[in-house]
Amino acid sequence: MEKILFITWDGPDVNYLENLFGPIFQELQNCYGYDFHVAQFTWADDEKVCQRSKTLEQLGINYFPIKLNLKFSLLNFLKAKYWDHFKLKQYIETNNIQVIMPRAVTSFFVSKKLLGKKQMLIFDADGFPLEERVDFNGLSVKNLRYRFFKLVELDAYKKAQSIICRTEHARQIIAKTLPKGQDKDKIFKVNNGTIKKFKDAFPITDQPFPHLIYSGSLGPQYMLPELIDLFLLIKSKFVHAKLTILTMHLERAKSIIESLSLELDSSIIIKCVPPASVNEELRKADIGISFRRATFSMKGVAPIKIAEYLGAGLPVIFSPGIGDLDHVLGRKGFAYCYDVENFDEGGFTDWLSAQQKAECKKEITDFAYQEYSISKTASIYHQAFQYGL
């Protein structure tokens, strides 16, 4: 039984461990006999850490939180690198960890000294987080911090026995980054899919069409102002249209809507629900929306919400240039690519009207299971682990 330590670095407002990695790791344990441990550097409060610990424990996953006192800063970084390093080392020795799996470049840097003769490195590249900071947080490619971490990232690529990424674009870019002579077959593209066969009937509602839903974060890359503009256009044609925004960032959502000189009313609902209740909320809606601003960093992204929408039987409206979505969804009748620069209002209205009449929920969920099933996801993770071993 291989014992794997997944190492990650996060702020307080994330729940991907519970929603994504937890179910995938549980599937890998049940189907392939792995033993997963999660070490998380976090500045989330004690209540969130405790709840996360209980959730992962119920999935059979060992959780080891390492608390940080401030938001990402030099002090936090030095503490993790030169003090918490000993906690991790002790944890690895005590639990006889054989595989170290850091998520993204920061986690690799604070843990790379832990690699010994007995430990294998699986590097979860997780898209292009450094480029994401360049695209959306103002980090310059000439900045010493950026240049330093690019070297750290390359070191991770070279040292890893296997590399995990989320899109075919990312796999090709990483392959070109590897030095000549490095094994390019060690790069594996995995899905962000946790879909299981859904047996329950879909709810029958008499609510007015369309009820749109957005689920997720609200940073600058997520195009909430453009989403609201599209919703207002839809509402001008379908007067009873409704939009639900599911997010942990309630105040930020209200602030953005107020900045657009809009008032919240019954047509726009902002709410936060526990992770376990997200699917129930999605199944009440008619159409899911997934927007991201197309930049270089977004070539490595596989939006989790797309799989969630499709798994709930929802047609989707998505933006172009994000990961592999153009290829995966481009010719599907239940998916519409919303290109702000080349928008065909008449064609979009026709598509929307067609969704009102279509009875395609089974087609959508069948496609979701085929593309994003948890068994398929776990199988590719297993291939990556065995290749490295």
C-alpha positions in Angstrom: 0.0 0.0 0.0 1.6 3.3 -1.1 1.2 6.1 1.5 0.8 9.5 -0.3 1.1 12.9 1.4 -0.7 15.6 -0.6 0.7 19.1 0.4 -1.1 22.3 -0.4 -1.1 26.0 0.6 -4.4 27.9 0.8 -6.3 30.9 2.1 -9.5 30.5 4.1 -12.1 30.7 1.3 -11.5 27.5 -0.5 -13.3 24.1 -0.3 -11.7 22.1 -3.1 -10.3 19.6 -0.6 -13.8 18.7 0.4 -15.4 18.9 -3.1 -12.7 17.7 -5.4 -9.6 16.0 -4.0 -11.4 14.3 -1.0 -13.8 12.3 -3.3 -11.0 11.5 -5.7 -8.6 10.3 -3.0 -11.4 8.3 -1.4 -12.0 6.6 -4.8 -8.3 5.9 -5.2 -8.2 4.3 -1.7 -11.2 2.2 -2.3 -10.3 1.0 -5.9 -6.5 0.9 -5.8 -5.5 0.6 -2.1 -3.6 3.8 -1.6 -3.5 5.5 1.8 -3.9 9.3 1.5 -2.7 12.0 3.9 -3.3 15.7 3.4 -1.0 18.4 4.8 -2.5 21.9 4.4 -0.7 25.2 5.1 -3.7 27.5 5.8 -4.7 30.7 7.6 -8.4 29.6 7.8 -10.0 29.9 11.2 -10.2 27.1 13.7 -13.9 26.4 12.9 -13.2 25.9 9.2 -10.1 23.7 9.9 -12.1 21.6 12.3 -15.0 21.1 9.8 -12.5 20.2 7.0 -10.8 17.7 9.3 -14.1 16.0 10.1 -15.1 15.9 6.4 -11.9 14.4 5.3 -11.9 11.9 8.2 -15.3 10.7 7.1 -13.8 10.0 3.7 -11.0 8.0 5.3 -8.3 10.6 4.7 -5.8 11.8 7.3 -5.7 15.6 7.6 -2.7 17.5 9.0 -3.4 21.3 9.1 -0.4 23.6 9.6 -1.7 27.0 10.7 -0.3 30.3 9.3 -1.0 33.4 11.3 -1.1 36.0 8.5 -2.1 36.2 4.9 0.7 35.2 2.4 3.8 37.1 3.4 7.5 36.7 3.8 7.1 35.8 7.5 4.6 33.1 6.7 6.8 31.8 4.0 9.9 31.6 6.1 8.0 30.0 8.9 6.8 27.3 6.6 10.1 26.7 5.0 12.4 26.7 8.0 10.1 25.8 11.0 7.1 23.8 9.8 9.5 21.8 7.7 10.4 19.8 10.8 6.7 19.1 11.5 6.3 17.7 8.1 9.5 15.7 8.3 8.3 14.1 11.6 4.9 13.4 10.1 6.5 11.7 7.1 8.7 9.5 9.2 5.9 8.7 11.7 3.5 7.7 9.0 6.0 6.0 6.7 5.1 8.2 3.8 6.4 6.9 0.4 5.0 9.5 -2.0 5.1 13.3 -1.6 2.6 15.1 -3.8 2.9 18.9 -3.6 0.2 21.0 -5.3 1.7 23.9 -7.3 5.1 25.6 -6.9 4.8 27.1 -3.4 4.0 23.7 -1.8 6.9 22.1 -3.7 9.3 24.8 -2.5 8.4 24.5 1.2 8.6 20.7 1.0 11.3 19.7 -1.5 13.9 19.2 1.2 11.7 16.4 2.5 12.5 14.3 -0.5 14.7 11.4 0.5 15.8 8.1 -0.9 12.6 6.6 0.2 10.2 9.2 -1.1 8.9 9.6 -4.7 7.8 13.0 -6.0 4.5 13.4 -7.8 4.1 17.0 -8.8 0.6 18.4 -9.2 1.3 21.4 -11.5 -2.3 22.6 -11.1 -2.4 24.8 -14.2 -0.1 27.9 -14.3 -0.5 29.7 -11.0 2.6 32.0 -11.5 1.2 33.2 -14.9 -2.2 33.6 -13.2 -0.6 36.1 -10.8 0.9 37.9 -13.9 -2.4 38.0 -15.7 -4.6 39.1 -12.8 -2.5 40.2 -9.8 0.0 42.6 -11.5 3.1 40.4 -11.0 5.8 41.3 -13.6 7.7 38.6 -15.4 10.8 40.7 -14.7 10.1 40.6 -11.0 12.8 38.6 -9.0 10.1 36.7 -7.2 8.5 35.5 -10.5 11.9 34.6 -12.0 12.9 32.7 -8.8 9.7 30.7 -8.6 9.9 29.8 -12.4 13.3 28.2 -11.5 11.6 26.4 -8.6 8.8 25.2 -11.0 11.3 23.9 -13.5 13.1 22.1 -10.7 9.8 20.4 -9.7 9.2 19.3 -13.3 12.7 17.8 -13.5 12.7 16.1 -10.1 9.2 14.6 -10.4 8.7 11.0 -11.3 5.3 12.0 -12.6 3.6 15.3 -13.3 -0.1 15.9 -13.1 -1.9 18.7 -15.0 -5.5 19.5 -16.0 -5.6 20.2 -19.8 -4.0 19.1 -23.0 -2.7 22.6 -23.5 -0.9 22.4 -20.1 0.5 19.0 -20.9 2.0 20.3 -24.2 3.4 23.4 -22.6 5.0 21.5 -19.8 6.5 19.0 -22.3 8.1 21.9 -24.2 9.5 23.3 -20.9 11.3 20.1 -19.9 15.0 20.1 -20.8 16.1 17.9 -23.6 16.4 14.3 -22.6 13.7 14.5 -19.9 10.9 11.9 -20.0 7.9 13.7 -21.5 5.7 10.7 -21.1 5.6 11.3 -17.3 3.1 14.1 -17.8 -0.5 13.0 -17.2 -3.6 15.1 -17.9 -6.3 14.3 -15.3 -9.9 15.6 -15.2 -11.5 17.6 -12.4 -14.3 15.1 -12.4 -16.1 13.5 -9.5 -19.4 12.5 -11.2 -21.1 9.3 -10.1 -24.0 7.6 -11.9 -27.0 9.6 -10.8 -30.2 7.5 -10.3 -32.6 10.0 -8.7 -35.2 11.6 -10.9 -34.8 15.3 -11.8 -37.2 17.7 -9.9 -40.2 18.8 -11.9 -40.8 22.5 -11.4 -43.2 25.0 -12.8 -40.9 28.0 -12.4 -40.6 30.5 -15.2 -37.7 30.0 -17.7 -34.8 30.6 -17.5 -33.3 30.2 -14.1 -29.5 30.7 -14.6 -27.0 29.8 -12.0 -23.3 30.7 -11.3 -21.3 28.8 -8.8 -17.8 29.7 -7.6 -15.3 32.4 -6.9 -15.5 36.1 -7.8 -12.0 37.3 -8.6 -11.2 39.5 -11.6 -10.8 36.5 -14.0 -14.4 35.3 -13.4 -16.0 38.2 -15.4 -19.0 38.8 -13.1 -19.8 42.2 -14.7 -20.0 40.5 -18.1 -22.1 37.8 -16.6 -24.5 40.4 -15.2 -24.6 42.2 -18.6 -25.6 38.9 -20.3 -28.3 38.2 -17.7 -29.8 41.7 -18.3 -29.9 41.0 -22.0 -31.6 37.6 -21.3 -34.1 39.4 -18.9 -35.0 41.8 -21.7 -36.2 38.9 -23.8 -37.4 36.6 -21.0 -39.0 38.9 -18.4 -39.2 36.3 -15.7 -35.5 35.3 -15.9 -33.7 34.7 -12.6 -30.0 34.5 -11.7 -28.6 32.7 -8.6 -25.0 33.3 -7.6 -23.6 30.7 -5.3 -20.4 31.9 -3.7 -18.5 32.2 -0.4 -17.8 35.8 -1.3 -21.2 37.3 -0.5 -20.1 40.9 0.2 -17.9 41.0 -2.9 -20.8 39.9 -5.1 -23.1 42.6 -3.6 -20.4 45.2 -4.1 -19.8 44.3 -7.8 -23.6 44.4 -8.5 -23.9 47.8 -6.7 -20.9 49.1 -8.8 -23.0 48.3 -11.9 -25.7 50.6 -10.6 -28.0 47.7 -10.0 -30.2 46.9 -7.0 -30.6 43.3 -5.7 -34.2 42.1 -6.2 -36.0 38.8 -6.6 -34.4 38.3 -10.1 -30.8 38.2 -8.7 -30.2 36.0 -5.7 -26.8 35.8 -3.9 -26.4 32.9 -1.4 -23.8 30.6 0.2 -24.6 27.0 0.9 -22.6 24.1 2.3 -20.6 22.1 -0.2 -22.9 19.1 0.2 -25.9 21.3 -0.8 -24.4 22.7 -4.1 -25.7 19.9 -6.3 -29.2 20.3 -4.9 -29.1 24.0 -5.8 -27.8 23.4 -9.3 -30.6 20.9 -10.0 -33.2 23.6 -9.3 -31.8 25.8 -12.2 -32.1 25.6 -16.0 -28.7 26.7 -17.2 -25.2 27.0 -15.6 -22.7 29.8 -16.4 -18.9 29.5 -16.4 -16.9 32.5 -17.4 -13.2 33.2 -17.2 -11.1 35.8 -18.9 -9.0 34.2 -21.6 -5.3 34.6 -20.9 -2.3 32.4 -21.1 -2.7 31.1 -17.6 -6.2 30.0 -18.3 -4.9 27.4 -20.9 -4.0 25.2 -17.9 -7.4 25.5 -16.2 -10.2 22.9 -16.1 -13.2 24.7 -14.4 -14.6 22.4 -11.7 -18.0 24.0 -12.1 -18.5 22.8 -15.7 -18.4 19.2 -14.5 -20.8 20.1 -11.6 -23.3 21.8 -14.0 -23.3 19.0 -16.5 -23.6 16.4 -13.7 -26.7 18.2 -12.5 -28.2 18.0 -16.1 -27.7 21.7 -16.9 -26.9 23.1 -20.3 -24.0 25.5 -20.0 -22.9 28.9 -21.2 -19.1 29.1 -21.2 -16.4 31.6 -22.4 -13.9 30.7 -25.1 -10.1 30.0 -24.7 -10.3 28.3 -21.3 -8.4 25.0 -21.0 -9.8 22.3 -23.3 -13.4 23.5 -23.1 -13.6 24.7 -26.7 -12.7 21.2 -27.9 -14.8 19.3 -25.3 -18.0 21.4 -25.6 -17.7 23.1 -28.9 -20.1 21.0 -30.9 -22.6 20.1 -28.1 -26.1 21.4 -28.6 -26.5 21.9 -24.8 -23.4 24.2 -24.6 -23.1 27.8 -25.9 -19.7 29.6 -26.2 -20.3 33.2 -25.3 -17.6 35.3 -27.0 -18.0 38.9 -25.9 -16.1 40.2 -28.9 -18.1 38.3 -31.5 -21.5 37.9 -30.0 -24.4 36.9 -32.1 -27.4 38.1 -30.2 -29.9 36.4 -32.6 -28.1 33.1 -32.5 -27.9 33.2 -28.8 -31.6 33.9 -28.4 -32.4 31.0 -30.7 -30.2 28.7 -28.6 -31.8 29.9 -25.4 -35.3 29.3 -26.7 -34.2 25.8 -27.9 -33.1 24.9 -24.3 -36.5 25.8 -23.0 -38.1 23.2 -25.3 -35.3 20.6 -25.1 -35.5 17.5 -22.9 -31.9 16.7 -22.8 -31.0 16.2 -19.1 -30.3 12.5 -19.6 -28.1 13.3 -22.6 -26.2 15.9 -20.5 -25.7 13.6 -17.5 -24.6 10.7 -19.7 -22.0 13.0 -21.3 -20.9 14.3 -17.9 -20.4 10.7 -16.6 -18.5 9.8 -19.8 -16.2 12.8 -19.6 -16.0 13.6 -15.8 -16.7 10.4 -14.0 -14.8 9.9 -10.7 -13.8 6.4 -11.9 -12.2 7.8 -15.0 -10.4 10.5 -13.0 -9.1 8.0 -10.4 -7.9 5.7 -13.2 -5.7 8.4 -14.7 -4.3 9.4 -11.2 -3.5 5.7 -10.7 -1.7 5.5 -14.0 0.4 8.6 -13.0 1.3 7.1 -9.6 2.2 3.7 -11.1 4.3 5.3 -13.8 6.3 7.0 -11.2 6.6 4.0 -9.0 
